[in-house]
Amino acid sequence: MTTPPALPRRRGRRPAWAGRNYVLLTAAAIATNLGSHGALIAAAFAVIENGGDAGDVGLVAAARTVPLVLFLLVGGAVADRLPRHRVMVAANALNCVSQAAFAVLVLSGDAVLWQMMVLTALGGAGQAFFNPAAEGMLLSSVTGEQASRAFALFRMAMHGAAIGGAALGGAMIAAIGPGWVLAVDAAMFAVAGALRAFLDVSHIAPRPPGGGLLSDMREGWTEVRTRPWLWAIVAQFSVVVAVVGAAEGVYGPLVARDELGGARPWGLALAAFGAGTVLGALLMMRWKPRRLLLAGSLCVFPLAAPSAALAVPLSVEWLALVMLVSGVAIEVFGVTWMTALHQEIPEDMLSRVSSYDWFGSVAMLPVATALAGPAENAMGRGPALWTCSALVLLVTALVLLVPDVRNLRHRPTGAATAGSTGSTGSTGPGESVEPAGPGEFVEPAGQPAERPASS
């Protein structure tokens, strides 16, 4: 009897790890990134067009950051207590309403500074609850074997949308004004919230009642402090994010204005960084380093290069190349970090741990940007930039002294055990604890919070 030929694989079929949740959340993240990155530019131009100066733009930006920092830890506790998709939808609804009101004020021509600050602060509060819930949603749902690939593909889509959103937003501001860009962002939040409302969370076990938000926050802190690799990298990035943010957010535009010919070269450099993040995500679709955090931490060293390039300063072409390489490097770190969290952190702790991670990353940023001007006045712009570069190198070298950072290995068979609270993630140097049954998650999802975050 002749054996019938095997049927060809149907073209366009999703891979096994790209389940319904993953598709919904990726589509929602693309929508919000398209809107939000244009809206960031639109908010600054809205302030300027209403008679504001650089200080007013800074006040509106700070109004978003302050509630983000204040409510992150509460947001993490809430997201581990309630169904995470409901927290995400509620945060998207708040962002939609606040951006719609902001758009109406700008389009009416009656916006005043305090109103813009209040509406922006509401958006920051929404983001504080969204970020831990979103990251926990992803980490609890992606399969262990394909986790790094899922994270990389999601981040590639997210960064691509961010680049497109910034370019489209800039064009729309020039053509029809910032108010309409803010209105589009509000609509994108509505679309994203609707998509996230259809998430399936049946694979997440019901959480027993706890002892209150403060107790939940203490449990999250215990989870962080008992894992040396976790608190060491959170502490490292509190410095890295702060000094890189000051260098590229404050000094970069000034160097471009004074040395490189204006805003266009700096825009090219930032575009090169964005392209690097996409290339880095493509790389991580194929590369699975065995020592996750060692590979990721080594890729933090190139983040010192942009500050050094601005200190010289290098020509536009070389600066763009440096930014491209740093974009690739930070994406390698991002995927390895997400994979480590997915592998080592118990499911019921994911959002609380994520909130401490986010808190560490953003808490020092307002301080660093506020001190950037006085530091330049005290030591000069060049020495200030060299100091930023040196701090990145120093804290990254220090974090490599932590044995668990060097030795934590990729475990392709599953995620952390739900009952393993307080584990350091290793039985000895570099030996990871194997999962025990309930820690293995099989329903793919996808929503890592971004740096910078997008709701």
N, C-alpha and C positions, 0 to 999 in steps of 0.2 A: 504493500500500500504506500502510495506516495504521500510524504508529509507535506501539508500545505505550507506555503511560505508565510513567514512571520509578518504580521501586519505592521506597516510602518508607523512610527510614533507620530501622533497628531501634532502638526506644527502649531506653535503658539501656546501649547499647554504649559501652565504654570508649574514650576518645580514644587516638589512635595512640601517644602518648608514655607512656601508663599501662600498661606491659607487665606481664608476670607478676612480674618482680622488684619492680617498683614496688608492686604490690598486696600482695605478701607482706611487704615491709618496712614499708609503711604500717600494715598490720594488726598486725605485731609491735610497732611503736612505740606504737600506741594501747594495746595490752595492757600494755606496761611502764610507760607514763605513767599509766595508770589505777591500777596498783599502787604505783608508786614515790612518787608525790606524797602518797598517803595514808600510806605507810610512813614518810616523813620526819616527819610529825606523830606517828605512832605511836611512833617511836623516842624522841622527846623525852618523851612521856608515859610510856613504859616506864621510862625512867630516873627520872622523878619518882615514879612509883608504887612504885619499889623503894627509895625513900628518898633519892634524889639531889636536889641543888639546881641552881641555874642554872649554877654552875661545872662540875658533872658533865655537864650537858647539853652545854656547850661542849666538854668533853673528848671526848665521843663524836662530836660533829660534827667536831672537829679530827682525830680518828682516821681519818675517811674522807678528809679533804682531804690529809693528809700523804702517804700512798702514791699518791694521785692525782697530786700534783705530782712525786713522785720517779720514777714509772714512765712518765709520759706520753711522754717522748722515746724510751724503749726500746719502748713500745707502738707508736709510729709506725713505727719501723724494722722491728719484727716484722710489722706489718700490710702493709708493702710487700714483705716477703720471702716470707711465706706467703699462701695463699689467704685473702682477707679474711673471707669468710663463715665459715671455720673458726675464725678468731680471735674473731669475734663470738659464735659458738655456745659456744666454750669460756668466754668471759667471762660469758655468760648462765648457763652451768652453775655457775660459781663463785658468782655472785650468788644463784642459786637455793638452793644448798647453804648459803651463809652466812646468808641470810634465814630459811631453814627452821630452822636451828639457833638463831638469835636468837628465833624464834617459840616454839620448844620451851622455851627457857630462861625466857622471859617467862610462858608459860602454866603452867609448873611452879612459878613463884613463887620459884625459886632463883637467879635471875640476879644476878650481881655486876658491878660497874663494869668491871673489867679484861676480863671475858669479853665484855661488850657492845662494848668498845673494839676487841678483837681481831677480832670478827666484822664490825664496821663497817669496820675497816681492810681486811679481805679484800674487802668490797664495793667500796671505793675502788680497790684494786689492779685488780679486774676492770674497773672503769670506765676506768681509765687505758689498758688495752689495747683496750677496746671503742670508745671515742670516735674515735680516729684511723682504725680499721678501718671504722667505720660511715660516717664522712664521706667517706673515700676510696671506699667502695663506691658511694655516691650520685654523687659527682663524676665517677667514671670511666664512668658508665653512662647518664646522662640525655642526650638529644639536645640539641645546641646551640640550635636554634631555639626549643624549648619548655622550656629549662632553668629559666628564672625562674618559669614557671607551675608546673612540677613542684615546685620548691622551696617555692613559696608554698602550694600545696595540701597538701603534706606537713606543713609547719609549722603550718598551720591545724588539721589533724587532730591533730597532736601537742599544740598548746596547748589545744585543746578537751578532749582526754583529760586533760590535766594539771589543768584547772579542775574537771572532773567528778571526777577521782580525789581531789583535795584535799577537795572537798565530801563525797563518799561516804566517804572515810576518816575525816573528822571525825565524821560521823554514826555510823559503825561503832564508832569508839573509845568514843563515849558509850553505845552500846547493848550491845556485847559485849566491849569492852576492846581494848587495843593489840596483844595477842598474836595475835589472829585476823587483824588487818589485816596484820601482818607475814607471817602464813601465806599470805594471799591474794597478797601481793606475790611470795612465793617461787613460787607456782603460776603467776603471770603471767610470771615469768622463764622457767619451763619451757615455757609455751606459745610465747613469743617465740622461744626457742632452737629449738624444733621447726620453727617457720615458717621461720626463717633457714637451717636446714639444707637446705632445698629450693631455695635460690637457685642460679641458673644463672650461672656465672662463665666460661663458655666464650668470651665476648667479650673477656676480658682476656688479653693475650698472656702466655705463661710468662716468668717473670723469670729471667735468667741468674744463676748464683751470683755473689755479691759478695765483698767483702773482710772481712766480719764486721759485727757490729752497730755498732761504733764508726765504722767507715768509712761505713756507711749513714747514721748520725746526722750525720757531718760533711758528707756530700753534701746532706742535708736542710737543714742550716744554710747551706750555700753557695747553695742555691736561694732561701732567704729573704733573705739579705743582699745578693744581687745584684739584687733587685727592690725599688726604693725604696718603691713604693706598699705592698708587703707588710710590710716591717719597720716602716714608719712607722705603719701602722694597728695592727699587733700591739703596738707600744710604746704607742700611744695607749690601746688598750683595757686594757693592764695597769694604767693609772691609772684609767680610767673604771670598769671593773668593781670595782676595789678601793674607790674612794670611794663609788660608788653602793651597793655592798654594805654598807659601813659605815653609810651614812646610813639605808638602808632596813632593814637587818638589826639594827642596834643602836639608833640614835636614833629610828627610826620608832615602834616599840612604846612607847618611853619618852614620846615626845610624845603618843601616843594615850592613854596612861595618865594623864598629868599635865594635858593640855590639851583633849583631844577627847572624853573620856568613857569610855575603856576599850578593850578589844580589839575590840569589834564595829565601831566606825568604821574601825579599821585594817584589819580584814578586808574591809570594803566597799571601801576604797581599793585593796587588793591584787586584789580581784575586778575592779575597774574596769581595772586594769593588764592583767589576763588578757584581759578583753573587748577591750581595745585591740589586743593582739597578734593576736587573731582578725580584727578589722577591718582591721589592717594587712596581714595575709595575703590577705584578700579584695581589698584595693586592688591588691596586687602580682600578683594573678591577671590583671589587665587592663593595668596600667601597666608599660611597659618603658622606663625612662629610658635615653637614649642615652649619657650620661656616668655610668656606673655608680657609681663611687666618689665622684664629686662629689655626686650625689643622696643616696647613703647617708651620707656624712660630714656633709652639712648636716642630716640627720635625727638626728645625735647631739646637736646643741645642745639640743633639748628635754629630754634626760636630765638637764640641770642643774636643771630646773624643780621636780621633787619635793623635792630638798634645800632649795631656796629656800622652797617652800610649807610645809615642816615648820619652817623657821627662823622664819617670820612669827608663829605658824602660821596658815594659812588654815582656814576652816570645813571641816567634813567634805565638804560638797557640792563646794566648789571644789577641795579636795584630790583627790577622786575624779575630777573632770574633768581635773586636771593629770596624774594617773596614767593615765587613759584615753589622753590625747594622747601621753604618753611611751611607752605600749605600742604605739600605731600607729607611732610614729617608729622604735623599735628594731626592729620587724618589717620596715620598709622597708630599714633598714640590713642586717638579717640576710639578706634575699633578694638584695640587690645584692652583698653580700660573697660569698655562695655562688656567685652567677653569675660573678663575677670570678675566683674560684678555679677554677671549672669551665672557664672560657674560657682562662685563662693558664697553668695549672700542668700540666706533663707527667703523664700517667697514672701512671707508675711512681714519681712523687714525691708523689702526693696525700696519702697517709697520713702521711708524714714532715713535710710542710709543715703538715698539719692538727695534728700533735702540737705543733709550735712555736707555732701559733696558740693552741691550748688552753693550753699552758704559760704563754704571755704573759698569757692572760686570768685564770688562776686563781692564779698564783704569788704575786701581791701581796695577794690577798684575805685570807688569814689574818693577814698583817701589819697590814693596815688595820683589820680588826675588833679585833685585839688592842690597837691604839693608840687606838681610838675612845674608850675610857674615860679614859685619861690625857689625851687631847686635850680632852675635855669638862671635866675637872678643871682643866686649865691655862688654858683660854680661855673656857669656858662653852659650853653646848650650842648656842645660837644662832650664835655666831661659828664654831664647828666646822662646823655645817651650811652656813653661807655659804661657808666654805673649800672644802667638798666641791663645791658648785655652781661656784665660781670655777675649780677645777681642771679640771672637765669642760669648761668654756668655753675655758680656756687651751689644753689639749692638742688640742682639736678645731680651734681656730683655727690652731695650729701645723701640724697635719697637712695643712691646706689649702694650706700653702706649698709642699708637694711637688708638682712639676709633673705627675708621673704620676698622682697622686690626682685632680687636677683634670681630666686629659685622657684617661684610659683610657676607651675607648668600648666600648659593647656591640657584639659581633660575632655576629650571629644564625646564622652558618653552621656553627659547629663549635667544638670545644674545643681545648686546647693540643696542640701536636705532641709526640709521645712522645719525640722526640729533642732537644727544645729546652731542655735543662737549662742554667740560668744566664742565660737570656734575661730581659731586663727587661720584656718584654711590649710594647715599642714601638720603632719605628724612628726616631721623632722625637717631639716633643711631641704626644701624643694619637693617634699613628698605631700601631695594633696590628698585630702580625705576623699575616699570614693563615695558617691551618692548612695543613699539607702532608700530605694523605693520611691516614696512620695516626692522626692526632689526632682524627678525627671518629668519635664513638661513637653507635651507633644502638639499642642495646638498653636501654630505659628501666629505671631502678631507682629507689630512693629511700630514703635513710636519713641525712639530715644530723644530726650531733650537735647537741644543743640547748644553750641557755644558760639555765639550768643543764642539764647533760647528763643524759640518761636512758639507761641500759643496757637 
